[in-house]
Structures are given as structure tokens and as C-alpha cells.
Amino acid sequence: MDTKELLKKVRKIEIKTRRLSDHIFGGEYHSTFKGRGMTFSEVRQYQFGDDVRSIDWNVTARYNEPYVKVFEEERELTMMLLVDVSGSEHFGTLNSFKKEIITEISATLAFSALQNNDKAGLVLFSDEVELFIPPKKGKSHVLRIIRELLEFTPSSNKTDIGQALKFLSNVIKKRAIVFVLSDFISEDYERTLKITGNKHDLTGIRVYDRQEERIPNLGMVQMQDSETGRLQLVNTQSNKVRQSYEKFYRDRVSYFKDIFAKSGCGTLDCRVDESYVKKLLGYFKRRG
């Protein structure tokens, strides 16, 4: 992808996702993810309707008229995006690849953090951590995150969610809002998820394609594993083969939902041909 095309794509995603975060998600994000509490801001003269419990008696005595303490929410939150860039994210049979939807959701969340003056960071992972962008504030920082999501080429096509979660725990010491975006066709990350979930406010967003759920009856078909690259002839006429695959897929989805629930973490399913806007809004409102 040349620079001109990349900038055009970044701008297109910025316009779409920033509008969503400005008009829809900014307020929901703010109410869902609270700050660390209330911190003292200033004192001002008492006005009718103010809570008498907020009167600053020292200042009131000094000026011989009532003054009240004003508090504001202490936010300074950090949001981290953990994004799966393995080979399976390039799957797509309808209007969009999974990678494209993941990029749009990530951009919307990043702009929502920006609108609330929170920091945003990014971890791109396969079976290793491919890229780490430390959390910062600012529009230029969010645009960099979008550029990396669009053009980054991973060195591996495999997936290891546990490795990404372990890395996050090591580099982000304070409690953060964490979104893991993947198809979660993986396993063996339960222990790491439990440790990370105890430390951070963690949500798994599963992005998937309807056609992944089952294999159609197409006769003998040569298939390629998107993560290993291995080619194999598959007899899709066989009921046993189709049922075996469907069980494998259901087991992975159940594993994802079960261990996230056990770890006290949130989950959200986003199908590529459905509106992720409605899904995110519904999730934020349930959480708020």
C-alpha cells in the first residue's frame, strides 16, 4: 500500500469512527468506565441549591460569606487495545474481512478515549507480540494507531492470546481498560486471562464471519490453514468431517465465553455482516 492510498484509508476511517465516538460512544464510554474517584478542583461562592455538606467552613469564616468546595472526576484512564493480527483475521466472505471490522472497532474505541482525555495504547500480536505502542493522548497518536492497524505486516500467522496478555501485565502496571479483539479460535490462555482480569478491566471482542461456523457440502476441496499455511484435501461431503469441524468451532467459542465469565471479564460478539455500532452501544449500556 503506497503512502497516498494509506493516508486516504486512514482519513476515511477517521471520519467514520470519529463521528461515532463524538456523537454516540463518547458519553457511553465515559459513563461505563469511571475514573479513580473525585478530586478537589476549587472553591466558589455558595449558590441556591448547593449541598450544604460541601460548604468550606474555613473559607466561609475568612470571607464571612458561604463558599463551597467543587470536585471533579479524576479520570486519567488508560485504554489498551490488544489486536490479533494472525492469519485467520484475513478471512471474509461477505462485505468485509475480519481485520477491517477489527480496525474500525479499534479506531472507534481509541477516539472515544481521546474524547474523554484518556490515554490509548496498542499491542498487535500473533503467537508473539508484533508491535507495542505505549499509551499516550492526542489525535496524532490515535491516527498512528489506525495507520499501524491498516498497514502492519506480522512476522507470524499463528495465534497465542496468552502471550499477549502476559506481555500486557508486564508493561502496564496500573489498572487499565483493556479490549482484546480477535476471533478467539485459540485455547490455553485461561490462567493468564485470570491474572490479567484481576488487574485490569478486560473485555474480549470476538469478531467472526458466519461462514466460519460450518463447512458447506462442496465435495473434495483443497483447503489451506490460514495460520500454518498447510494444504489439505478435505471431503466436505462427509457428515463426520462437517460435524467434527462444527464441534471444533463450537468448543472454541464456548471456551472463550466460559473462561472470560469465570475471570470476571466482559465479552462481546461482532459478526462482520452485523452492525458493531449497536453491539458496542448495547454492551456499554449494560456495563453502565
C-alpha positions as CSV (number, residue, x, y, z in Angstrom):
1,M,0.0,0.0,0.0
2,D,1.6,3.3,-1.1
3,T,1.6,6.4,1.2
4,K,-1.2,8.2,-0.7
5,E,-3.6,5.2,-0.5
6,L,-2.7,4.6,3.2
7,L,-3.5,8.2,4.1
8,K,-6.8,8.0,2.2
9,K,-7.8,4.9,4.1
10,V,-6.7,6.5,7.4
11,R,-8.8,9.6,6.7
12,K,-11.8,7.5,5.7
13,I,-11.7,5.5,8.9
14,E,-11.1,8.7,10.9
15,I,-14.2,10.4,9.5
16,K,-16.4,7.4,10.1
17,T,-15.2,6.3,13.5
18,R,-14.7,9.8,15.0
19,R,-18.3,10.7,14.1
20,L,-19.4,7.7,16.0
21,S,-17.2,8.4,19.0
22,D,-18.2,12.1,19.1
23,H,-22.0,11.6,18.8
24,I,-22.6,8.2,20.3
25,F,-19.8,6.4,22.1
26,G,-18.0,9.3,23.9
27,G,-20.7,9.7,26.5
28,E,-21.4,5.9,26.8
29,Y,-17.6,5.3,27.2
30,H,-17.4,8.0,29.9
31,S,-20.3,6.6,31.9
32,T,-19.2,3.0,31.6
33,F,-15.5,3.4,32.5
34,K,-15.3,5.5,35.7
35,G,-12.3,7.5,36.9
36,R,-10.5,6.8,40.1
37,G,-12.8,9.0,42.1
38,M,-13.5,12.6,42.8
39,T,-10.7,15.1,43.3
40,F,-10.8,18.7,44.7
41,S,-10.9,21.4,42.0
42,E,-11.7,24.8,43.5
43,V,-13.9,26.8,45.9
44,R,-16.7,29.1,44.8
45,Q,-19.4,31.2,46.4
46,Y,-22.4,29.3,47.6
47,Q,-25.4,29.3,45.2
48,F,-29.0,28.4,45.9
49,G,-29.5,24.6,45.7
50,D,-25.9,23.7,46.6
51,D,-25.5,20.9,49.1
52,V,-24.7,22.4,52.5
53,R,-22.4,19.5,53.2
54,S,-20.0,20.9,50.6
55,I,-19.5,24.2,52.4
56,D,-15.9,25.0,53.1
57,W,-16.2,26.4,56.6
58,N,-12.6,27.7,56.7
59,V,-13.0,29.9,53.6
60,T,-16.6,30.8,54.7
61,A,-15.2,32.1,58.0
62,R,-12.4,34.0,56.3
63,Y,-14.7,35.9,53.9
64,N,-17.8,36.0,56.1
65,E,-20.0,34.5,53.4
66,P,-20.6,30.9,52.4
67,Y,-18.2,29.2,49.9
68,V,-18.4,25.6,48.7
69,K,-15.8,23.0,47.6
70,V,-16.1,21.9,43.9
71,F,-15.0,18.4,43.0
72,E,-14.5,16.9,39.6
73,E,-14.0,13.3,38.4
74,E,-10.4,12.2,38.4
75,R,-10.1,10.2,35.2
76,E,-6.6,9.9,33.6
77,L,-7.5,6.4,32.5
78,T,-5.5,4.2,30.2
79,M,-7.2,2.2,27.4
80,M,-5.2,-0.6,25.8
81,L,-6.2,-2.4,22.5
82,L,-4.8,-5.9,22.1
83,V,-5.4,-6.8,18.5
84,D,-4.9,-10.2,16.9
85,V,-3.1,-9.9,13.6
86,S,-2.7,-13.6,12.8
87,G,-3.6,-15.2,9.5
88,S,-7.2,-16.0,10.4
89,E,-8.1,-12.3,10.7
90,H,-7.8,-12.0,6.9
91,F,-10.9,-14.3,6.4
92,G,-14.0,-12.8,4.9
93,T,-16.8,-14.0,2.7
94,L,-19.3,-11.1,2.8
95,N,-18.7,-7.4,2.7
96,S,-15.7,-7.2,5.0
97,F,-12.7,-9.1,6.2
98,K,-12.5,-9.6,10.0
99,K,-9.4,-7.4,10.0
100,E,-11.4,-4.4,8.6
101,I,-14.1,-4.6,11.3
102,I,-11.5,-5.0,14.0
103,T,-9.7,-1.9,12.7
104,E,-13.0,0.2,12.7
105,I,-13.9,-1.0,16.2
106,S,-10.4,-0.2,17.5
107,A,-10.5,3.2,15.9
108,T,-13.9,4.0,17.4
109,L,-12.7,3.0,20.9
110,A,-9.5,5.0,20.5
111,F,-11.4,8.1,19.5
112,S,-13.8,7.6,22.5
113,A,-10.8,7.5,24.8
114,L,-9.4,10.7,23.1
115,Q,-12.7,12.5,23.6
116,N,-12.6,11.7,27.3
117,N,-8.9,12.8,27.6
118,D,-7.8,9.2,28.3
119,K,-4.6,7.6,27.0
120,A,-4.8,4.9,24.4
121,G,-2.2,2.2,23.5
122,L,-1.9,-0.7,21.1
123,V,-0.5,-4.2,21.2
124,L,-0.5,-6.2,17.9
125,F,0.0,-9.9,18.5
126,S,0.2,-13.2,16.6
127,D,1.9,-16.0,18.6
128,E,4.3,-13.3,19.8
129,V,4.0,-9.6,20.4
130,E,4.5,-8.0,17.0
131,L,4.2,-4.3,17.9
132,F,3.7,-2.3,21.1
133,I,2.7,1.4,21.0
134,P,2.8,2.8,24.6
135,P,-0.4,4.6,25.8
136,K,-0.5,8.4,25.0
137,K,-3.0,11.1,24.5
138,G,-3.7,13.2,21.3
139,K,-5.2,12.9,17.9
140,S,-1.9,12.3,16.1
141,H,-1.3,9.3,18.4
142,V,-4.7,7.8,17.6
143,L,-4.1,8.3,13.9
144,R,-0.8,6.4,14.3
145,I,-2.7,3.5,15.9
146,I,-5.0,3.5,12.9
147,R,-2.1,3.5,10.4
148,E,-0.5,0.5,12.1
149,L,-3.8,-1.4,12.2
150,L,-4.1,-0.8,8.4
151,E,-0.6,-1.5,7.1
152,F,1.3,-3.6,9.7
153,T,2.5,-7.0,8.3
154,P,3.1,-9.6,11.1
155,S,6.1,-11.9,11.0
156,S,3.9,-14.9,12.1
157,N,0.4,-16.1,11.1
158,K,-0.2,-18.1,14.3
159,T,-2.0,-17.0,17.4
160,D,-1.1,-17.0,21.1
161,I,-3.5,-14.9,23.2
162,G,-1.9,-15.9,26.4
163,Q,1.4,-14.4,25.3
164,A,-0.2,-11.1,24.5
165,L,-2.0,-11.0,27.9
166,K,1.3,-11.8,29.7
167,F,3.1,-9.0,27.9
168,L,0.4,-6.5,28.8
169,S,0.6,-7.4,32.5
170,N,4.4,-6.8,32.4
171,V,4.3,-3.4,30.7
172,I,1.1,-1.8,32.0
173,K,1.4,-1.7,35.8
174,K,-1.6,0.5,36.7
175,R,-5.2,-0.7,36.2
176,A,-6.3,-0.1,32.6
177,I,-9.3,-0.6,30.3
178,V,-8.4,-3.4,28.0
179,F,-10.1,-4.6,24.8
180,V,-8.9,-7.9,23.2
181,L,-10.0,-8.1,19.6
182,S,-9.7,-11.5,18.0
183,D,-11.7,-14.4,16.5
184,F,-10.6,-16.4,19.6
185,I,-10.1,-19.6,17.6
186,S,-7.4,-20.4,20.2
187,E,-7.1,-22.1,23.6
188,D,-4.8,-22.5,26.6
189,Y,-5.0,-18.9,27.8
190,E,-7.3,-19.4,30.8
191,R,-4.6,-18.9,33.6
192,T,-3.1,-15.8,32.0
193,L,-6.6,-14.3,31.4
194,K,-7.5,-14.8,35.1
195,I,-4.3,-13.0,36.2
196,T,-4.8,-10.1,33.7
197,G,-8.5,-9.9,34.5
198,N,-7.8,-9.4,38.2
199,K,-5.5,-6.5,37.4
200,H,-7.4,-4.8,34.5
201,D,-10.9,-4.1,33.3
202,L,-10.9,-6.5,30.4
203,T,-13.3,-7.2,27.6
204,G,-13.0,-9.7,24.8
205,I,-14.5,-8.7,21.5
206,R,-14.9,-11.7,19.2
207,V,-15.1,-10.7,15.5
208,Y,-16.2,-13.6,13.3
209,D,-17.7,-14.5,9.9
210,R,-20.9,-16.5,9.6
211,Q,-19.3,-18.8,7.1
212,E,-16.7,-20.0,9.6
213,E,-19.3,-21.7,11.7
214,R,-19.7,-24.7,9.4
215,I,-18.2,-26.3,6.2
216,P,-20.6,-26.5,3.3
217,N,-21.0,-29.7,1.2
218,L,-18.8,-28.9,-1.8
219,G,-17.3,-32.4,-2.4
220,M,-13.5,-32.8,-2.3
221,V,-11.9,-29.4,-1.7
222,Q,-8.3,-28.3,-1.2
223,M,-8.2,-26.2,2.0
224,Q,-5.4,-24.1,3.5
225,D,-4.9,-23.4,7.1
226,S,-4.6,-19.6,7.3
227,E,-2.2,-19.8,10.3
228,T,0.0,-22.8,9.4
229,G,-0.2,-22.5,5.6
230,R,-0.7,-26.2,5.4
231,L,-2.8,-27.5,2.4
232,Q,-5.1,-30.5,2.7
233,L,-7.7,-32.2,0.7
234,V,-11.0,-32.3,2.6
235,N,-14.0,-34.4,1.8
236,T,-16.8,-31.9,2.6
237,Q,-19.4,-34.5,1.5
238,S,-18.7,-36.4,4.7
239,N,-21.1,-35.7,7.5
240,K,-18.5,-36.8,10.0
241,V,-16.0,-34.3,8.7
242,R,-18.5,-31.4,8.8
243,Q,-19.8,-32.4,12.2
244,S,-16.2,-32.7,13.5
245,Y,-15.4,-29.2,12.3
246,E,-18.6,-27.7,13.7
247,K,-17.9,-29.2,17.1
248,F,-14.3,-27.8,17.0
249,Y,-15.7,-24.4,16.3
250,R,-18.4,-24.5,19.0
251,D,-15.8,-25.7,21.5
252,R,-13.5,-22.8,20.8
253,V,-16.4,-20.3,21.1
254,S,-17.6,-21.9,24.4
255,Y,-14.1,-21.9,25.8
256,F,-13.8,-18.1,25.1
257,K,-17.1,-17.3,26.7
258,D,-16.7,-19.6,29.7
259,I,-13.2,-18.6,30.8
260,F,-13.9,-14.9,30.3
261,A,-17.0,-15.2,32.5
262,K,-15.0,-17.2,35.1
263,S,-12.4,-14.5,35.1
264,G,-14.9,-11.7,35.7
265,C,-14.3,-10.2,32.2
266,G,-16.8,-9.0,29.6
267,T,-17.5,-10.5,26.2
268,L,-19.0,-9.2,23.0
269,D,-19.7,-11.0,19.7
270,C,-19.5,-9.0,16.5
271,R,-20.3,-10.7,13.2
272,V,-18.8,-9.0,10.1
273,D,-22.2,-8.5,8.4
274,E,-23.8,-7.0,11.5
275,S,-23.7,-3.5,13.0
276,Y,-20.8,-3.3,15.5
277,V,-22.3,0.1,16.5
278,K,-25.4,-1.5,18.0
279,K,-23.3,-4.2,19.7
280,L,-20.9,-1.8,21.3
281,L,-23.7,0.6,22.4
282,G,-25.6,-2.3,24.0
283,Y,-22.5,-3.5,25.8
284,F,-21.7,-0.1,27.1
285,K,-25.2,0.5,28.4
286,R,-25.3,-2.9,30.1
287,R,-22.0,-2.1,31.7
288,G,-23.0,1.4,32.7
